[in-house]
Amino acid sequence: MKQILGTVTWLSRLGTGAAFAVLILAVGMQVLGRSVLADSPVWTEELTRFALLFLAAFGAGLSYRSGDLVNVDLICESLPGRWPLRLRFVSALATAFLCILLLMPAWTFASIGALQTSPALGWRMTFIHGSILVLLVSLAVFSVLRAIGILIGEAGPDAGEGEAR
């Protein structure tokens, strides 16, 4: 379980880092183009938007893993005994269920992109719309892994409240 979680976390971090690097380069080109050359390439705006989509897609699962997504800790943590852990388990199952439920509509959305290209870069929008699939798969995998961790006792009472906290 730890090896699977480690691999998925590493892949998500790699994707997040790559998207962030592309974002930095595109924005850097925009800034240099506007300040030094008095004109920046048109495609940098589009690339920036695409990088932000993938940054959110890869980062959502990591945020879920670390507990940085929106939580209602005020209610959960005020409950007695193992109720906070039980609610986190139910929440993990609900998140996984919803993500899995949305995979087919997201696939349809991404496949529609085969008929479209981005205006400035000329890329097929299938790949860009695929960021939604990445987000859903990432959230589903991390929520299933959290639920399994809670079931087998690897996730303590603070399951998902941060890796190193």
C-alpha atoms as one frame of an Amber mdcrd trajectory, in Angstrom:
protein
   0.000   0.000   0.000   2.789   2.423   0.909   4.582   1.652  -2.357   1.429
   2.341  -4.408   0.785   5.552  -2.509   4.415   6.584  -2.950   4.318   5.935
  -6.694   1.035   7.782  -7.214   2.276  10.680  -5.097   5.542  10.822  -7.061
   3.692  10.827 -10.409   1.334  13.554  -9.206   4.217  15.667  -7.966   6.022
  15.164 -11.270   2.930  16.264 -13.208   2.372  19.227 -10.921   6.020  20.266
 -11.203   6.007  19.936 -14.992   2.826  22.000 -15.293   4.268  24.619 -12.951
   7.526  24.743 -14.947   5.579  25.274 -18.190   3.535  27.976 -16.461   6.685
  29.759 -15.252   8.282  29.620 -18.699   5.141  30.852 -20.491   4.604  33.729
 -18.065   8.309  34.565 -18.207   8.095  34.773 -21.991   5.033  37.007 -21.685
   6.770  39.363 -19.278   9.956  39.529 -21.362   7.979  39.944 -24.544   5.918
  42.798 -23.177   8.701  44.603 -21.389  11.736  44.004 -23.635  10.291  43.260
 -27.071   7.100  45.331 -26.672   5.097  42.337 -27.891   4.718  38.823 -26.511
   3.858  35.742 -28.546   0.114  35.114 -28.746   0.447  31.437 -27.882   1.855
  32.155 -24.395  -1.613  33.183 -23.142  -3.076  29.899 -24.294  -0.199  27.836
 -22.931  -0.584  29.562 -19.562  -4.262  28.572 -19.386  -3.456  24.976 -20.332
  -0.676  24.769 -17.753  -3.043  26.064 -15.063  -5.575  23.362 -15.959  -2.983
  20.616 -15.581  -1.537  22.210 -12.451  -4.977  22.000 -10.835  -5.572  18.502
 -12.220  -2.369  17.004 -10.836  -2.457  19.077  -7.652  -6.017  18.177  -6.604
  -5.101  14.648  -5.586  -2.059  15.849  -3.684  -4.202  18.418  -1.905  -6.664
  15.692  -0.963  -3.814  13.545   0.345  -2.375  16.300   2.507  -5.763  17.481
   3.785  -5.435  20.882   2.143  -8.727  20.659   0.265 -11.780  22.169   1.924
 -12.695  20.295   5.104 -15.348  20.800   7.730 -13.040  20.106  10.641 -15.043
  22.270  13.006 -17.838  19.703  13.041 -15.799  16.532  12.554 -13.202  17.200
  15.198 -15.775  18.116  17.826 -17.327  14.652  17.656 -16.366  12.059  20.256
 -14.285   8.919  19.817 -13.764   7.449  16.389 -16.492   9.494  14.702 -14.061
  11.878  12.979 -12.268   8.886  11.443 -15.575   7.332  10.384 -16.656  10.562
   8.726 -13.324  10.811   6.879 -13.868   7.243   5.679 -17.379   8.045   4.408
 -16.043  11.219   2.803 -13.281   9.273   1.050 -15.798   6.752  -0.288 -18.157
   9.500  -1.447 -15.311  11.331  -3.185 -14.161   8.149  -4.932 -17.728   7.274
  -5.946 -18.397  10.713  -7.439 -15.076  10.772  -9.300 -15.673   7.312 -10.749
 -19.232   8.279 -11.654 -17.944  11.316 -13.574 -15.254   9.457 -15.525 -17.463
   8.516 -18.490 -18.901  12.031 -18.951 -15.358  13.405 -18.676 -14.198  10.898
 -21.299 -17.008  12.078 -23.590 -16.012  15.696 -22.967 -12.373  14.921 -23.771
 -13.270  12.985 -26.912 -15.291  15.930 -28.224 -11.997  17.812 -28.223 -10.821
  15.656 -31.155 -13.011  17.857 -33.332 -11.440  21.073 -32.024  -8.019  22.674
 -31.990  -6.735  25.489 -29.860  -6.610  28.773 -31.802  -3.043  29.878 -31.090
  -1.140  26.615 -30.586  -3.201  24.426 -32.917  -3.233  21.565 -30.397  -6.071
  19.052 -30.388  -8.320  19.935 -27.488  -8.638  16.252 -26.543  -5.383  16.586
 -24.644  -6.451  19.773 -22.915  -9.904  18.438 -22.031  -8.082  15.364 -20.745
  -6.983  17.451 -17.766 -10.456  16.818 -16.340  -9.827  13.073 -16.591  -6.478
  13.523 -14.847  -8.178  15.448 -12.031 -10.916  12.844 -11.557  -8.522   9.887
 -11.659  -6.150  11.615  -9.252  -8.889  12.379  -6.744 -10.389   8.896  -7.108
  -7.061   7.154  -6.542  -6.100   9.234  -3.514  -9.559   8.902  -1.948  -9.605
   5.110  -2.480  -6.126   4.873  -0.982  -7.263   6.941   2.006 -10.295   4.700
   2.533  -8.112   1.572   2.330  -5.622   3.152   4.727  -8.388   3.839   7.223
  -9.712   0.273   6.888  -6.359  -1.418   7.422  -5.342   0.950  10.195  -2.482
   2.696   8.390  -4.329   5.984   8.580  -4.420   7.228  12.122  -7.016   9.491
  13.667  -5.656  12.362  11.590  -5.940  10.501   8.263  -5.189  12.875   5.462
  -4.184  15.750   7.658  -0.746  16.053   6.130   2.236  13.872   5.389   4.737
  15.400   7.752   2.545  17.242  10.195
